[in-house]
Amino acid sequence: MNKQRLMDLELKVNTLIEEDGKWNEYKINELFPPADVKRIKDLPTGSVNDQPPKTAREHLHIELKNWIWTSPRSPKIRMFFWRAISGALTVSDRLRTRGINIDTTCHLCQQGTESICHILFNCPTALHLLSEVDFKLPTNGFSMSLEENMSYVLDLMEDHSIPLTTRRAIPWFYWNIWKNRNAILYSGTQEPSSIIMNRAVEEAEIWAEVNKSEPQQPIVRTAGICLDNRWHPPYHEMLKCNLHANWRNSELHSGGAWIARDHRGNVRFHAREAFTNSPNRMIAELRCITWAMQSLADLRIKEVVIASDHPAVIEAILKPTLWPRLRSFTGYINRLRGTFNICDMELEHPKGNSIARDISKSVTREGRFQSYLAMGEPSWLHDRLQRESRTDI
């Protein structure tokens, strides 16, 4: 075998190794001729994870980026916050990491290192500007963590105890804090604090007014709660989509499944999917809901009930302000809901959701990592589906 041929084989083998480091005999024999099978099996395998597990800070960093990029803000505001959380604003300590020999002392206060976190959250100049408006500072002040401070600010934007005008203006406050810093350093000019922050409020109001729209709202009923352990059919002419994410731990794949039935219990569609590792079960369930809703939208389904047996997930979707850490997921899911004519959320009893649970478990229990979407019911669950449909009609 020549060197190039061997390299080509090595590029393919990673998909043929199971989680325990052993070869997948079926896949090898199916994809390669016998002569190559022997050579592949002679290649050494390892169990080293290609990607180290993410820390809590890294997960928060990714969540913040997702929320910033999908938030309904001015494009320049989104880009500013994106650059801030990505460490892409040109402050002294960032320039120093690029090999530029520069004094990193803050030029505004002469009291600390000029980092992104310092300029936006800890510098006395920024805090003085915020004191001009009704801005709710953290009880113990801002921390030295950019991610924690940014998360606090984003949570503040959804705090309905704060007047709407102030909530809208929060991102503009920070945009003007940054512009004020640049004006002082590069133009040698400085406006009164009250003018700077009043301008931020005006800019926010103008942008909100210009971009005001009346999007079609989905018909949302109070979340259904099935108190008994039976599966309950949807309203007439609607589909009910039961789903479940079979999460085991933060390092392994999760299985996902959904099954859509009409008011007579007839299965219209069902699907199965394998998801990459999720940090917890809530995230896995939210990813499963997103996938199911995207699939239903692609199938041109317009009236649907989404049924999960995870109470906290249903609450997070219906009351996103109570779960600010999940805003990137719940915000996207609620935007997806707006694409349906009717999209109800229902809390199903785990036993009433057993069909979706068993399909999702088959992904990890039986190694069925190949996703699929099919019309009708899975044949191996025919009898149980018939019993459930007869129970409630």
C-alpha positions in Angstrom: 0.0 0.0 0.0 1.5 3.4 -1.0 1.8 6.3 1.5 -1.1 8.3 0.0 -3.5 5.3 0.2 -2.6 4.8 3.8 -3.2 8.4 4.7 -6.6 8.3 3.0 -7.5 5.3 5.1 -6.3 7.0 8.3 -8.6 10.0 7.6 -11.6 7.6 7.5 -11.0 5.5 10.5 -12.0 8.0 13.2 -15.7 7.4 12.2 -15.2 3.7 12.6 -14.1 3.7 16.2 -16.6 3.2 19.0 -16.6 5.1 22.3 -14.8 2.3 24.1 -11.9 2.5 21.5 -12.9 -0.7 19.7 -13.5 -1.0 16.0 -17.1 -1.1 14.7 -16.9 -4.4 12.8 -20.1 -3.9 10.9 -19.2 -0.5 9.5 -15.7 -1.6 8.5 -16.9 -4.7 6.7 -19.6 -2.7 5.0 -17.4 0.1 3.7 -14.1 -1.5 2.8 -12.9 -4.5 0.8 -11.4 -7.5 2.8 -7.8 -6.5 2.0 -8.3 -3.0 3.5 -10.2 -4.3 6.5 -7.1 -6.2 7.7 -4.9 -3.1 7.2 -7.4 -0.9 9.1 -7.5 -3.2 12.0 -3.7 -3.1 12.2 -3.9 0.7 12.8 -3.6 1.6 16.5 -6.6 3.1 18.1 -6.8 5.4 21.1 -9.3 6.8 23.5 -8.1 10.4 23.7 -10.9 12.9 23.5 -10.2 15.4 20.6 -11.7 18.2 22.6 -11.1 18.8 26.3 -14.3 19.3 28.4 -15.5 22.9 28.5 -15.4 24.7 31.8 -18.4 26.6 33.2 -16.8 29.9 32.0 -16.5 28.5 28.5 -20.1 27.4 28.4 -21.1 30.9 29.7 -18.9 32.5 27.0 -20.6 30.5 24.2 -24.1 31.2 25.7 -23.4 34.9 25.8 -22.2 34.9 22.2 -25.3 33.0 21.0 -27.6 35.5 22.8 -25.8 38.6 21.6 -25.9 37.5 18.0 -29.6 36.5 18.0 -30.9 39.4 20.1 -33.2 42.0 18.4 -30.8 44.9 18.7 -29.2 47.4 16.3 -26.6 45.6 14.2 -23.9 48.0 15.4 -24.8 47.3 19.0 -24.7 43.5 18.4 -21.3 43.8 16.7 -20.0 46.0 19.6 -21.1 43.5 22.3 -19.8 40.6 20.1 -16.4 42.2 19.8 -16.4 43.0 23.5 -17.1 39.4 24.6 -14.7 38.1 22.0 -11.8 40.3 23.3 -11.6 42.2 20.0 -11.8 45.8 21.3 -8.5 47.7 21.0 -7.7 48.3 24.6 -4.1 48.3 25.9 -3.9 44.8 27.4 -5.3 43.3 24.2 -2.7 45.2 22.1 0.0 44.0 24.5 -0.9 40.4 23.7 -0.3 41.2 20.0 3.3 42.0 20.8 2.9 45.8 21.0 5.0 47.2 23.7 2.5 49.7 25.3 1.7 50.9 28.8 -1.4 49.0 29.9 -2.4 51.5 32.6 -5.9 52.9 32.1 -5.5 56.4 30.6 -8.9 57.6 32.0 -8.5 56.8 35.7 -4.8 55.8 36.1 -6.0 53.2 38.6 -5.9 49.9 36.8 -5.1 47.9 33.7 -6.9 49.0 30.6 -8.8 45.8 29.8 -12.2 45.5 28.2 -13.7 44.5 31.5 -12.2 47.6 33.2 -13.2 50.1 30.6 -16.8 49.0 30.5 -17.5 47.9 34.0 -14.9 48.9 36.6 -13.4 52.2 35.5 -14.6 55.2 37.6 -15.3 57.1 34.4 -17.8 54.4 33.2 -19.4 54.2 36.7 -19.8 58.0 36.8 -21.6 57.9 33.5 -23.9 55.2 34.7 -24.7 57.2 37.8 -26.4 59.8 35.6 -29.1 57.3 34.7 -31.3 54.9 36.5 -28.9 52.0 36.2 -29.1 49.2 38.7 -25.5 48.2 39.7 -24.8 44.8 41.2 -25.1 44.6 45.0 -21.4 44.0 45.5 -20.3 45.9 42.4 -19.1 44.5 39.1 -16.6 41.6 39.3 -13.3 41.2 37.5 -14.9 38.7 35.1 -16.0 40.0 31.7 -18.4 37.1 31.2 -20.1 37.5 34.6 -20.5 41.3 34.1 -21.8 40.9 30.6 -24.3 38.2 31.8 -25.5 40.6 34.5 -26.1 43.4 31.9 -28.0 41.1 29.6 -30.1 39.9 32.5 -30.8 43.5 33.3 -32.2 44.1 29.8 -34.9 41.5 30.6 -35.7 42.7 34.2 -39.3 44.0 33.9 -39.0 45.7 37.3 -36.9 48.3 35.4 -38.7 50.9 33.2 -38.9 49.9 29.5 -37.1 53.1 28.4 -34.1 52.2 30.7 -34.1 48.6 29.6 -34.0 49.6 26.0 -31.1 52.1 26.6 -28.8 49.7 28.5 -26.8 48.5 25.4 -26.7 52.1 24.2 -25.2 53.2 27.6 -22.3 50.9 27.0 -21.9 51.9 23.4 -21.6 55.5 24.5 -19.2 54.6 27.3 -17.0 53.1 24.7 -17.4 56.1 22.3 -16.6 58.5 25.2 -13.4 56.7 26.0 -12.3 56.9 22.3 -13.2 60.6 22.2 -11.1 61.4 25.2 -8.1 59.4 24.0 -8.1 60.1 20.3 -9.9 63.5 19.9 -9.1 65.1 23.3 -12.8 66.0 23.7 -15.2 65.2 26.5 -18.9 66.0 26.7 -20.8 66.4 30.0 -22.0 63.0 31.4 -25.6 64.0 31.3 -25.5 64.8 27.6 -23.7 61.5 26.8 -26.3 59.3 28.6 -29.3 61.3 27.5 -28.1 60.8 23.9 -28.0 57.0 24.6 -31.6 57.1 25.7 -32.6 59.1 22.7 -30.7 56.8 20.3 -32.4 53.7 21.8 -35.9 55.2 21.5 -35.3 56.3 17.9 -34.1 52.9 16.9 -37.0 51.1 18.7 -39.5 53.4 17.0 -38.1 53.0 13.5 -37.9 49.2 13.9 -41.3 48.9 15.6 -43.3 46.2 13.9 -46.4 44.1 14.7 -45.2 40.5 14.2 -47.8 37.8 14.0 -48.0 36.3 17.4 -48.7 32.6 17.8 -51.9 31.6 19.6 -50.5 30.5 22.9 -52.8 28.7 25.4 -51.9 28.1 29.0 -49.4 25.3 29.2 -51.3 22.0 29.5 -50.4 19.8 32.5 -51.4 16.1 32.2 -52.0 15.1 35.8 -52.5 11.4 35.1 -50.0 9.0 33.4 -51.9 8.6 30.1 -51.1 10.1 26.7 -53.7 12.7 25.8 -54.6 13.6 22.2 -54.4 17.1 20.8 -57.4 19.3 19.8 -59.1 18.4 16.5 -57.1 19.2 13.4 -53.9 19.7 15.4 -50.8 17.5 15.9 -49.2 16.6 19.2 -45.5 16.2 19.1 -44.1 14.2 22.0 -40.3 14.4 22.4 -37.5 13.4 24.7 -33.8 13.8 25.0 -32.0 10.8 26.6 -29.2 12.6 28.4 -26.6 10.5 30.4 -23.8 12.7 31.3 -21.9 15.8 30.0 -19.3 13.8 28.1 -21.5 11.4 26.0 -23.9 11.8 23.1 -27.6 12.2 23.9 -30.4 10.5 22.0 -33.3 12.5 20.8 -36.7 11.6 19.4 -40.0 13.1 18.5 -43.3 11.5 17.4 -46.3 13.5 16.0 -49.8 12.2 16.3 -53.2 13.6 15.4 -56.4 13.8 17.5 -57.2 10.1 16.8 -53.8 8.9 17.9 -52.6 8.2 14.3 -48.9 8.7 13.9 -48.1 11.2 11.1 -44.3 11.4 11.5 -41.6 10.3 13.9 -37.8 11.0 14.0 -34.7 10.1 15.8 -31.4 12.0 16.2 -28.1 11.8 18.1 -26.8 15.0 19.7 -23.2 15.8 20.6 -22.5 16.2 24.4 -24.6 18.7 26.3 -23.6 20.1 29.8 -26.9 19.0 31.4 -30.3 17.5 30.7 -32.1 20.8 30.3 -29.8 21.9 27.5 -30.2 18.5 25.8 -34.0 18.8 26.1 -33.9 22.3 24.7 -31.8 21.2 21.8 -34.2 18.4 21.1 -37.2 20.8 21.1 -35.4 23.1 18.7 -34.6 20.3 16.4 -38.2 19.0 16.5 -39.8 22.4 15.9 -37.4 23.0 12.9 -38.4 19.6 11.5 -42.1 20.3 11.9 -41.7 23.8 10.3 -39.9 22.1 7.3 -42.9 19.7 7.0 -45.2 22.8 6.8 -47.0 21.8 10.0 -48.8 25.0 11.3 -50.8 23.9 14.3 -49.0 21.8 16.9 -48.6 21.0 20.6 -45.1 20.4 21.8 -45.1 18.0 24.7 -42.2 17.4 27.1 -42.0 15.6 30.4 -39.3 18.1 31.7 -41.2 20.7 33.9 -38.3 23.1 34.2 -37.8 23.2 30.4 -41.5 24.1 29.8 -41.3 26.8 32.5 -38.0 28.2 30.9 -39.7 28.5 27.5 -42.9 30.1 28.8 -41.2 32.3 31.5 -37.8 33.0 30.0 -37.0 35.9 32.4 -36.9 33.3 35.2 -34.2 31.4 33.4 -31.8 34.1 32.0 -29.0 31.6 31.6 -31.0 29.8 29.0 -32.0 32.8 27.0 -30.1 31.8 23.9 -32.2 28.6 23.6 -35.5 29.9 24.9 -35.3 33.0 22.8 -34.8 31.0 19.6 -37.5 28.5 20.5 -40.0 31.3 21.1 -39.1 32.9 17.8 -39.7 29.5 16.2 -43.1 29.4 17.8 -44.0 32.6 16.0 -43.6 30.8 12.7 -46.6 28.5 13.6 -50.2 29.5 13.5 -50.7 27.7 16.8 -47.8 26.4 19.0 -48.8 25.2 22.5 -46.4 23.9 25.1 -47.6 21.0 27.2 -46.1 19.2 30.2 -46.6 15.5 29.7 -46.4 12.8 32.4 -43.3 10.7 31.9 -45.4 7.6 31.4 -47.6 9.4 28.9 -44.4 10.3 27.1 -43.0 6.8 27.2 -43.1 6.3 23.4 -40.8 9.2 22.7 -38.6 8.2 25.7 -38.1 4.7 24.3 -37.2 5.9 20.8 -34.6 8.3 22.2 -33.1 5.6 24.4 -32.6 3.4 21.4 -30.1 5.9 20.1 -27.6 5.4 23.0 -28.7 1.9 24.2 -28.4 0.3 20.7 -25.9 2.6 19.1 -28.4 3.9 16.5 -26.6 7.2 15.8 -27.9 7.6 12.2 -30.7 10.1 12.2 -33.9 9.7 10.3 -37.3 11.2 9.7 -40.1 8.9 8.6 -43.8 9.0 7.9 -46.0 6.8 10.1 -45.2 4.8 13.2 -42.1 2.8 14.1 -43.2 -0.8 13.6 -41.7 -2.1 16.9 -44.0 0.2 18.8 -47.2 -0.6 16.9 -49.1 -2.4 19.7 -48.3 0.3 22.3 -49.3 3.1 20.0 -52.6 1.3 19.3 -53.3 0.9 23.0 -52.6 4.6 23.7 -54.9 5.7 20.8 -57.8 3.5 22.0 -57.4 4.7 25.6 -58.3 8.4 24.9 -60.7 8.4 21.9 
